[in-house]
Amino acid sequence: MRRALFSVATLAAVLLSACTGSAATSAPTVGPSLAAPSAASSSAPASAAAPSTAPASADACASPQTLASGTLTIGADNPAYPPYYEPDASTAPDAKWQLGNPLNGQGFEDSVAYAIAKAMSFSQDKVAWVPVKFDNATAPGAKAFDVYLTQVSYTADRTKAVDLSDGYFNLNQAVVALKSNPISKVTTVAGLAAFKLGAPVGTTSYSYITDNIQPTKAPNAYNDLDGAVKALQAKQVDGIVVDLPTAFYMRDAQLTGGTIVGYLPTVGGSPEYFSVLLGKGSSLTLCVDQAIASIKADGTLDAITQKWIYDEGAPALK
Amino acid sequence: MIAVISTAVFVGIVGLVITSSPSWPLVQQDFFDAETFWRFLPVIARAFVLNIVLFLVVEVLVLTLGLVVAVVRNLPGPVFFPLRLLAVLFADVFRGVPSLLIIYVLGFGIPGLQLPGVPSEPFFWAAVSLTLVYTAYVSEVYRAGIESIHPSQAAAARSLGLSQVQALRFVVIPQAVRRVIPPLLNDFIGLQKDTVLVSYIGVVEAFRTANIEQQAHFNYTPYLALSVIFLVITLPLTRLTDYLVARDRRRLLAGAR
């Protein structure tokens, strides 16, 4: 008995001594700050430039070197999903494109892609589309496209393998619920506090609940998105907080009778954002950044975001 | 004395080998960060209250229901065959399926049916799942205890005029239960640890709290804090089990060596 107690004491001593004397951990570094789509970028060219004229502030971008000369080849994942790439309303899906058809110019990223192309002086008929799997696009190596737009989040890790442009869309947090739940009538962040909320762990969504919504009922946490969806269906929670693109996916693909209550305001720090992906060291990266700055400055990006994201059933929560 | 010295030397060598490894500073910062440890220990300890409540509720239910299942399984005669079969099936299924799967199926599945009057609280279904799983284990422990009592005991009780039920209640079960206390405690240590599984259906208890802090700070020290809390709770029970086994052995031997 005494020997056993001794061994326990030794174990505890080892654990505690291992803990002492280590340096204080510094806060995890955050990604570079970015210009939000709604904010005017400081690197934007003079806003006097009309949308139709190219912002040729750098010589290289006046006649950009593309894969196929004179044509901008844009890559997207296949199937490409709405609201990023909308399917054709009447005709059957193109044999090449299973769901969303990038050629029709309808959808959020589809519109952003054409707007960027236009800012780089490629007219609509000088744009070619190529389907590329997301994993292939983000992997190192030669690319079959000039630029790639399929909800690629900026991470410092990815920039080791590919080039990523400035952001064209901030991933705000959003609340998903069932239409039948009273939470779906809420229009303010403060109004959410009275409801039972849930979120997947390992995301900023959970800390958004505890830090910013501060609900009166303890929020639930889930290992993965599907757990959160199951809990919503089982009415164990009134609403779940996820980033906005995920919210669209949940509402349209995972839930029946689901709705997006609204998207939440960004609080502190820089949120994740979507970037245009290019091959590592591409000569076009600077030009794409300029193009994005230009469509931010002239309001084109705001109009596209309003039309394809916020008007698609994702109102702002005040 | 020799034991103390040899232990100290052993711990010293192991400690030296670990801390002299080139990546030790990194490991120390990720797993043994003092500041993180003391910052999150109280937070996790507060969340641990939920684990303790769950454990206590389930333990009481398991002790009762486990005995019922064990007795049903030992009922004599062909009349009780369906009940016996049910008890066997129950024990087989709930011992054979991983606890986590049962928690998932009951925790998300039954509330998903939206039956009127049936609670949907994940905590409730977590308690039901753990009760079912551990009742199955404990019923087998009880059964082993009951079967270890020699049939002559029951026969003697019957010959003294006790009914079948009385013989079971006053002669067989008291002896059986005393015999199985150590393995019962063993199962309860397992139950204490399994309370963290309820985090999988959304309950934010001690493990999930540690998990959230780990994800937020990219540091595993909160898990170390939780492990220490678990040791503080389970070690006394482990020692008690050892003590009871030793005492039982002394009694059985009754001084003989």
Contacts between the chains, C-beta under 8 A, distances in Angstrom:
chain1	res1	chain2	res2	distance
A	1	B	239	7.4
A	1	B	242	7.6
A	1	B	243	7.0
A	3	B	3	6.2
A	4	B	239	6.5
A	4	B	242	7.0
A	5	B	239	7.6
A	6	B	3	7.9
A	6	B	4	7.1
A	6	B	7	7.2
A	7	B	7	7.0
A	8	B	235	6.1
A	10	B	7	6.3
A	10	B	8	8.0
A	10	B	11	5.7
A	12	B	228	7.8
A	12	B	231	7.9
A	14	B	11	6.3
A	14	B	15	6.5
A	15	B	32	7.7
A	15	B	224	7.1
A	15	B	228	6.6
A	18	B	28	6.7
A	18	B	32	4.2
A	19	B	32	4.8
A	19	B	33	7.0
A	19	B	34	4.2
A	19	B	37	5.0
A	19	B	221	7.7
A	19	B	224	7.7
A	20	B	34	5.1
A	21	B	34	7.0
A	22	B	25	8.0
A	22	B	28	5.2
A	22	B	29	5.8
A	22	B	32	6.6
A	22	B	33	5.4
A	22	B	34	5.6
A	22	B	35	7.7
A	23	B	29	7.0
A	24	B	35	5.1
A	25	B	29	6.2
A	25	B	33	5.6
A	25	B	35	6.8
A	25	B	36	6.3
A	25	B	217	7.0
A	25	B	219	6.1
A	28	B	217	7.1
A	28	B	218	5.5
A	198	B	202	5.9
A	201	B	208	7.1
A	201	B	211	5.9
A	201	B	212	5.7
A	201	B	215	5.8
A	202	B	215	4.5
A	206	B	212	6.3
A	207	B	212	7.9
A	207	B	216	6.2
A	218	B	204	6.2
A	219	B	204	7.0
A	220	B	122	6.9
A	220	B	202	3.4
A	220	B	203	6.8
A	220	B	204	6.5
A	221	B	199	7.3
A	221	B	202	6.4
A	221	B	204	5.2
A	221	B	208	5.3
A	221	B	211	7.7
A	221	B	212	6.3
A	222	B	202	5.5
A	223	B	200	6.0
A	227	B	108	7.5
A	227	B	200	7.2
A	227	B	201	7.2
A	227	B	202	6.9
A	228	B	202	7.9
A	230	B	108	4.2
A	230	B	112	6.9
A	231	B	108	6.9
A	231	B	122	7.3
A	231	B	201	7.3
A	231	B	202	5.2
A	233	B	112	5.7
A	234	B	108	5.6
A	234	B	111	3.6
A	234	B	112	4.4
A	234	B	114	7.9
A	234	B	120	5.7
A	235	B	111	6.7
A	235	B	114	7.0
A	235	B	120	5.5
A	236	B	111	5.9
A	236	B	120	5.3
A	236	B	121	7.1
A	236	B	122	5.5
A	236	B	201	7.9
A	236	B	202	6.3
A	237	B	202	7.2
